[in-house]
Amino acid sequence: MIYLDHNATTPLAPGVIAAMLPVMTGVWANSSSQHGPGQESKRVLASARATVARVLGCKPVEVIFTSGATESNHLAVRGLLTGAAPGRQRVLFSRVEHSAHLRLAKALATDGVQVDFIPVLPSGQLDLVAAKAMLGPDVALVSLMAANNETGVLMPVAEMVDLAHAAGALLHLDATQFIGKLPFDFARSGADAVSLSAHKFRGPKGVGALLLRQGVPLVPQSLGSQERGRRGGTENLPGIVGLAAALELLGDLAAEAARVAELRDRLEAGLQGALPSTVVWCQGQARLPGTSYLRFGRLSVDVVLQRLERLHVAASSGAACSSGGSEPSHVLRAMGVPGDEALAAVRFSLGATTTPEDVAYVLRELPPLLAPLLQDELTLT
């Protein structure tokens, strides 16, 4: 199987498995216990926290381990909002946040919180003019993704940090898709809180972190003594060690990003050359290196995915990414893309395991399968 769905999840790195196994078999005690085995677990936990902090450019005290980015996002938004001043109870999200995050926004609105959504331009970029106009003294928090999971578009984080802070608001960054694909430094980002998930960069599922700038007030959403009282629950020590190992194994991210971006560009250029009706959304924008969001004419995404399955190539549906496949992608709708085009959206996401041979195979085998279908589509229209 040629795996081109790295934005959904990534295969565990062998080095991550090697790091986790000794913890599973030999460091199984509760790190809150005072006895010897418990103290050994505590030392392993502290070492992993120090590694995460070093790689991501933060202090160990700023790392809160969670079950993944969804929990981190909820903890950040609810925890920061609850800790905000009484006169600041409005939250801004972008219209193209991950569907799980938009569900949180809907839940907040149902609970009576004033929630507003920053629009995006047809390019997929955040509308900074609209964002500036929406920010006011009643805004507690801006919650924004660093990079869109469907289009790969990189959001203007630095500009939004400046705008939010100038208005007296905090900025939470969902960096689930960004961390592991491009260099990231928490201290330099300016964000007040940052969410991440290990399985997006070849770590295990079920573990993530919230980076919280020291001194920023956060009200815990699950009570307990763990994580300095900010997130209750016994720590998932094997998962945390796996997360730390995955970060440490990333190596030269700039060089890897350049390699993957070159493969993505080769794939897009080859498909557009062989199938001229191929449209790549956000192709001219700054994007994640491995993300290619496209349509082949208006061919149904189900048909395209079936052909890819025949070729043993894994990709994903834009609609399935956000709404179970029954509706067009909310991201494309926010960009003003017509419904019939949005329903044709296919996402290829390349990553660390993608090779030039993988791209060459897709370019050799996929166009002959789709060309007759596209010709029929052209004849019918």
C-alpha positions as CSV (number, residue, x, y, z in Angstrom):
1,M,0.0,0.0,0.0
2,I,1.2,3.5,-0.9
3,Y,0.2,5.6,2.0
4,L,-0.7,9.2,1.1
5,D,-2.9,10.1,4.0
6,H,-0.4,11.4,6.5
7,N,-2.6,14.3,7.6
8,A,-5.0,11.8,9.0
9,T,-2.4,9.8,10.9
10,T,1.1,8.6,10.5
11,P,2.8,5.2,10.9
12,L,4.7,4.7,14.2
13,A,8.4,5.3,13.7
14,P,10.5,2.2,14.7
15,G,12.5,4.4,17.1
16,V,9.3,5.3,18.9
17,I,8.3,1.7,19.4
18,A,11.8,1.0,20.7
19,A,11.5,3.8,23.2
20,M,8.1,2.7,24.4
21,L,8.7,-1.0,24.9
22,P,11.0,-0.8,27.9
23,V,8.5,1.6,29.6
24,M,5.6,-0.8,29.0
25,T,7.5,-3.8,30.4
26,G,9.7,-2.2,33.1
27,V,8.5,1.2,34.1
28,W,4.9,0.5,34.8
29,A,4.4,2.1,38.3
30,N,2.3,5.2,38.9
31,S,4.5,8.2,38.8
32,S,2.6,9.8,41.7
33,S,3.6,6.9,44.1
34,Q,6.3,7.5,46.7
35,H,8.0,4.1,46.5
36,G,11.0,3.2,44.4
37,P,9.2,2.0,41.2
38,G,6.9,5.1,41.4
39,Q,9.9,7.4,41.7
40,E,11.5,5.7,38.7
41,S,8.3,6.4,36.7
42,K,8.4,10.0,37.9
43,R,12.0,10.4,36.6
44,V,11.1,8.9,33.2
45,L,8.1,11.3,33.0
46,A,10.3,14.3,33.9
47,S,12.9,13.3,31.3
48,A,10.2,13.0,28.6
49,R,8.8,16.4,29.6
50,A,12.3,17.9,29.3
51,T,12.7,16.5,25.8
52,V,9.4,17.8,24.6
53,A,10.3,21.2,26.1
54,R,13.7,21.3,24.4
55,V,12.5,20.3,21.0
56,L,9.5,22.6,21.0
57,G,11.2,25.6,22.5
58,C,9.3,25.9,25.8
59,K,9.9,25.3,29.5
60,P,9.1,21.9,31.1
61,V,6.6,23.6,33.4
62,E,4.7,24.8,30.2
63,V,4.0,21.3,29.0
64,I,0.7,19.7,30.0
65,F,0.3,16.1,28.8
66,T,-3.2,15.1,27.5
67,S,-4.9,12.4,25.5
68,G,-4.4,14.2,22.2
69,A,-5.1,17.5,20.4
70,T,-8.9,17.3,20.8
71,E,-8.6,17.3,24.6
72,S,-5.9,19.9,24.4
73,N,-8.1,22.2,22.4
74,H,-11.0,21.7,24.8
75,L,-8.8,22.3,27.8
76,A,-7.3,25.5,26.2
77,V,-10.5,27.1,25.1
78,R,-12.7,26.2,28.1
79,G,-9.9,26.6,30.6
80,L,-8.7,30.0,29.3
81,L,-12.2,31.3,28.8
82,T,-13.2,30.3,32.4
83,G,-10.1,32.1,33.7
84,A,-10.8,35.3,31.7
85,A,-12.1,38.5,33.2
86,P,-15.9,38.8,33.5
87,G,-16.0,41.5,30.8
88,R,-14.1,39.3,28.4
89,Q,-16.4,36.3,27.5
90,R,-16.4,36.3,23.7
91,V,-14.4,33.7,21.7
92,L,-13.3,33.9,18.0
93,F,-12.7,30.9,15.8
94,S,-11.9,30.7,12.1
95,R,-14.5,29.3,9.8
96,V,-12.1,26.6,8.7
97,E,-11.2,25.0,12.0
98,H,-11.2,21.2,12.3
99,S,-14.8,19.8,12.5
100,A,-14.2,18.7,16.1
101,H,-13.1,22.2,17.1
102,L,-16.2,23.7,15.4
103,R,-18.3,21.3,17.5
104,L,-16.7,22.8,20.6
105,A,-17.6,26.3,19.3
106,K,-21.2,25.1,18.8
107,A,-21.3,23.7,22.3
108,L,-20.0,27.0,23.7
109,A,-22.7,28.9,21.9
110,T,-25.4,26.6,23.2
111,D,-24.1,27.3,26.7
112,G,-24.6,31.0,26.1
113,V,-21.0,32.0,25.2
114,Q,-20.8,34.6,22.4
115,V,-18.9,32.9,19.6
116,D,-17.9,34.5,16.3
117,F,-16.2,33.1,13.3
118,I,-13.4,34.8,11.3
119,P,-14.0,34.3,7.6
120,V,-11.4,33.2,5.0
121,L,-10.7,34.5,1.6
122,P,-11.3,32.5,-1.6
123,S,-7.6,31.7,-1.4
124,G,-8.1,29.8,1.9
125,Q,-6.2,32.5,3.8
126,L,-7.6,34.0,6.9
127,D,-9.3,37.4,6.4
128,L,-7.1,39.6,8.6
129,V,-9.1,42.7,7.9
130,A,-12.2,41.0,9.1
131,A,-10.3,39.6,12.1
132,K,-9.1,43.0,13.2
133,A,-12.6,44.4,12.9
134,M,-14.0,41.6,15.0
135,L,-11.5,42.0,17.9
136,G,-12.6,44.1,20.7
137,P,-12.4,44.6,24.5
138,D,-14.9,41.8,25.1
139,V,-12.8,39.1,23.4
140,A,-11.2,36.7,25.8
141,L,-9.6,34.3,23.3
142,V,-8.9,33.7,19.6
143,S,-8.6,30.0,18.8
144,L,-6.9,29.4,15.4
145,M,-5.3,26.5,13.6
146,A,-1.7,26.9,12.5
147,A,-2.3,25.1,9.2
148,N,-5.5,23.8,7.7
149,N,-5.9,20.0,7.7
150,E,-7.6,19.9,4.3
151,T,-6.0,22.6,2.1
152,G,-2.7,22.7,4.0
153,V,-2.8,26.5,4.0
154,L,-0.6,28.1,6.6
155,M,-2.5,30.6,8.7
156,P,-1.0,34.1,9.5
157,V,-0.2,33.2,13.1
158,A,2.3,36.0,13.8
159,E,-0.2,38.6,12.5
160,M,-3.0,37.1,14.6
161,V,-0.9,37.0,17.7
162,D,-0.2,40.7,17.3
163,L,-3.8,41.5,16.7
164,A,-5.1,39.4,19.6
165,H,-2.6,40.8,22.1
166,A,-3.2,44.4,20.9
167,A,-6.8,43.8,21.8
168,G,-6.0,42.3,25.2
169,A,-7.0,38.8,24.1
170,L,-5.2,35.5,24.4
171,L,-4.4,33.4,21.4
172,H,-4.7,29.6,21.3
173,L,-3.0,27.8,18.4
174,D,-4.1,24.4,17.2
175,A,-0.8,23.2,15.8
176,T,-2.0,19.6,15.2
177,Q,-1.1,19.6,11.5
178,F,1.9,22.0,11.8
179,I,4.1,20.4,14.4
180,G,6.2,17.6,12.9
181,K,5.9,19.0,9.4
182,L,7.6,22.4,9.8
183,P,10.0,23.9,12.4
184,F,8.2,25.2,15.4
185,D,9.3,27.1,18.5
186,F,6.8,27.9,21.2
187,A,8.7,30.8,22.7
188,R,9.0,32.5,19.4
189,S,5.5,31.8,18.2
190,G,4.0,34.3,20.6
191,A,0.9,32.1,21.2
192,D,-0.4,31.7,24.7
193,A,-1.4,28.1,24.3
194,V,-0.6,25.5,21.7
195,S,-2.2,22.0,21.1
196,L,-0.5,19.0,19.5
197,S,-1.0,15.3,19.0
198,A,1.7,12.6,18.8
199,H,0.1,10.5,16.1
200,K,0.5,13.3,13.5
201,F,4.3,13.0,13.6
202,R,4.9,9.2,13.9
203,G,4.1,9.0,17.6
204,P,1.4,6.9,19.3
205,K,-2.3,7.6,19.3
206,G,-4.0,8.7,22.5
207,V,-1.4,11.1,23.7
208,G,-0.8,14.8,23.1
209,A,0.1,18.0,24.9
210,L,-1.0,21.5,25.6
211,L,1.8,24.1,25.8
212,L,0.7,26.8,28.1
213,R,2.8,30.0,28.5
214,Q,3.9,30.3,32.1
215,G,1.8,32.8,34.0
216,V,-1.3,32.5,31.8
217,P,-4.3,31.5,34.0
218,L,-6.0,28.3,33.1
219,V,-8.9,26.7,35.0
220,P,-8.5,22.8,34.9
221,Q,-11.4,20.9,33.2
222,S,-10.6,17.6,34.8
223,L,-9.7,17.8,38.5
224,G,-6.7,16.0,40.0
225,S,-3.2,16.6,41.2
226,Q,-1.4,15.5,38.0
227,E,0.2,18.0,35.6
228,R,0.6,20.5,38.4
229,G,-3.2,20.4,39.0
230,R,-4.0,21.5,35.5
231,R,-5.1,18.1,34.1
232,G,-6.2,15.3,36.4
233,G,-5.7,11.7,35.6
234,T,-2.8,9.2,35.8
235,E,-0.3,10.0,33.0
236,N,0.0,7.7,30.0
237,L,3.7,7.2,30.6
238,P,4.4,4.9,27.6
239,G,2.5,7.3,25.3
240,I,4.3,10.3,26.7
241,V,7.7,8.6,26.2
242,G,6.6,7.8,22.6
243,L,5.6,11.4,22.0
244,A,8.9,12.7,23.2
245,A,10.8,10.1,21.1
246,A,8.8,11.0,18.0
247,L,9.7,14.7,18.5
248,E,13.4,13.9,19.0
249,L,13.5,11.8,15.9
250,L,12.2,14.5,13.6
251,G,15.7,15.7,12.8
252,D,16.2,18.5,10.3
253,L,12.6,19.4,9.6
254,A,13.5,22.2,7.2
255,A,15.3,19.7,4.9
256,E,12.6,17.1,5.2
257,A,9.9,19.7,4.4
258,A,11.8,20.7,1.3
259,R,12.0,17.0,0.2
260,V,8.3,16.4,0.8
261,A,7.3,19.7,-0.9
262,E,9.3,18.7,-4.0
263,L,7.5,15.4,-4.2
264,R,4.1,17.1,-3.7
265,D,4.9,19.6,-6.5
266,R,6.0,16.8,-8.7
267,L,2.7,14.9,-8.1
268,E,0.6,18.0,-8.8
269,A,2.4,19.0,-11.9
270,G,2.3,15.4,-13.2
271,L,-1.4,15.0,-12.6
272,Q,-2.2,18.4,-14.1
273,G,-0.1,17.6,-17.2
274,A,-1.7,14.2,-17.7
275,L,-5.3,15.2,-16.7
276,P,-5.7,18.9,-17.6
277,S,-9.1,19.1,-15.8
278,T,-7.2,18.6,-12.5
279,V,-7.7,21.6,-10.2
280,V,-5.4,22.1,-7.1
281,W,-6.9,24.3,-4.5
282,C,-4.6,26.8,-2.8
283,Q,-1.7,25.9,-5.0
284,G,-0.3,29.4,-5.0
285,Q,-0.5,29.8,-1.2
286,A,2.0,28.9,1.5
287,R,1.0,25.4,2.4
288,L,2.1,22.4,4.5
289,P,4.8,20.7,2.4
290,G,2.9,17.4,1.9
291,T,-0.7,18.5,1.4
292,S,-2.4,18.5,-2.0
293,Y,-6.1,19.2,-2.1
294,L,-7.5,18.7,-5.6
295,R,-10.3,17.6,-7.8
296,F,-10.3,15.8,-11.1
297,G,-12.9,17.7,-13.1
298,R,-16.1,17.0,-11.2
299,L,-15.6,13.3,-10.8
300,S,-17.2,12.0,-7.6
301,V,-14.7,11.6,-4.9
302,D,-16.0,8.1,-4.3
303,V,-15.2,7.1,-7.8
304,V,-11.7,8.5,-7.5
305,L,-11.1,6.8,-4.2
306,Q,-12.3,3.5,-5.6
307,R,-9.7,3.8,-8.4
308,L,-7.0,4.6,-5.9
309,E,-8.0,1.6,-3.8
310,R,-7.5,-0.6,-6.9
311,L,-4.0,0.8,-7.1
312,H,-3.4,0.2,-3.4
313,V,-3.0,3.9,-2.8
314,A,-4.5,5.4,0.4
315,A,-5.9,9.0,0.1
316,S,-8.9,10.7,1.7
317,S,-12.1,12.5,0.8
318,G,-12.4,16.2,1.6
319,A,-16.0,15.8,2.5
320,A,-15.2,12.8,4.8
321,C,-12.6,14.9,6.6
322,S,-15.3,17.2,7.8
323,S,-18.7,15.8,7.6
324,G,-18.8,12.1,7.1
325,G,-18.9,12.4,3.3
326,S,-22.6,13.4,3.1
327,E,-21.9,17.2,2.6
328,P,-19.2,19.2,0.8
329,S,-16.2,20.2,2.9
330,H,-17.0,23.1,5.2
331,V,-13.5,24.4,4.4
332,L,-14.3,24.7,0.7
333,R,-17.7,26.1,1.4
334,A,-16.1,28.8,3.5
335,M,-13.8,29.5,0.5
336,G,-16.9,29.9,-1.8
337,V,-16.3,26.8,-3.8
338,P,-19.5,25.5,-5.6
339,G,-21.0,22.4,-4.0
340,D,-20.5,20.1,-7.0
341,E,-16.8,21.0,-7.1
342,A,-16.4,20.6,-3.3
343,L,-17.9,17.1,-3.5
344,A,-15.1,16.1,-5.8
345,A,-12.4,17.0,-3.3
346,V,-9.6,14.5,-2.8
347,R,-6.7,15.0,-0.4
348,F,-3.3,13.5,-0.9
349,S,-1.0,14.1,2.1
350,L,2.6,13.0,1.8
351,G,5.0,12.4,4.6
352,A,8.2,10.9,6.0
353,T,7.6,7.5,4.3
354,T,6.7,8.9,0.9
355,T,9.3,8.2,-1.8
356,P,9.9,9.3,-5.4
357,E,8.9,5.9,-6.5
358,D,5.5,6.3,-4.8
359,V,4.8,9.5,-6.7
360,A,6.0,8.0,-10.0
361,Y,3.7,5.0,-9.5
362,V,0.7,7.2,-9.0
363,L,1.5,9.4,-12.0
364,R,2.0,6.3,-14.1
365,E,-1.1,4.3,-13.0
366,L,-3.8,6.8,-12.0
367,P,-4.3,9.0,-15.1
368,P,-5.1,6.0,-17.4
369,L,-7.9,5.0,-15.0
370,L,-9.4,8.5,-14.7
371,A,-9.0,9.8,-18.3
372,P,-11.9,7.8,-19.8
373,L,-14.2,8.9,-16.9
374,L,-13.2,12.5,-17.4
375,Q,-13.9,12.2,-21.2
376,D,-17.3,10.8,-20.4
377,E,-17.9,13.7,-18.0
378,L,-16.9,16.2,-20.7
379,T,-19.2,14.5,-23.3
380,L,-22.2,14.6,-20.9
381,T,-21.7,18.3,-20.2
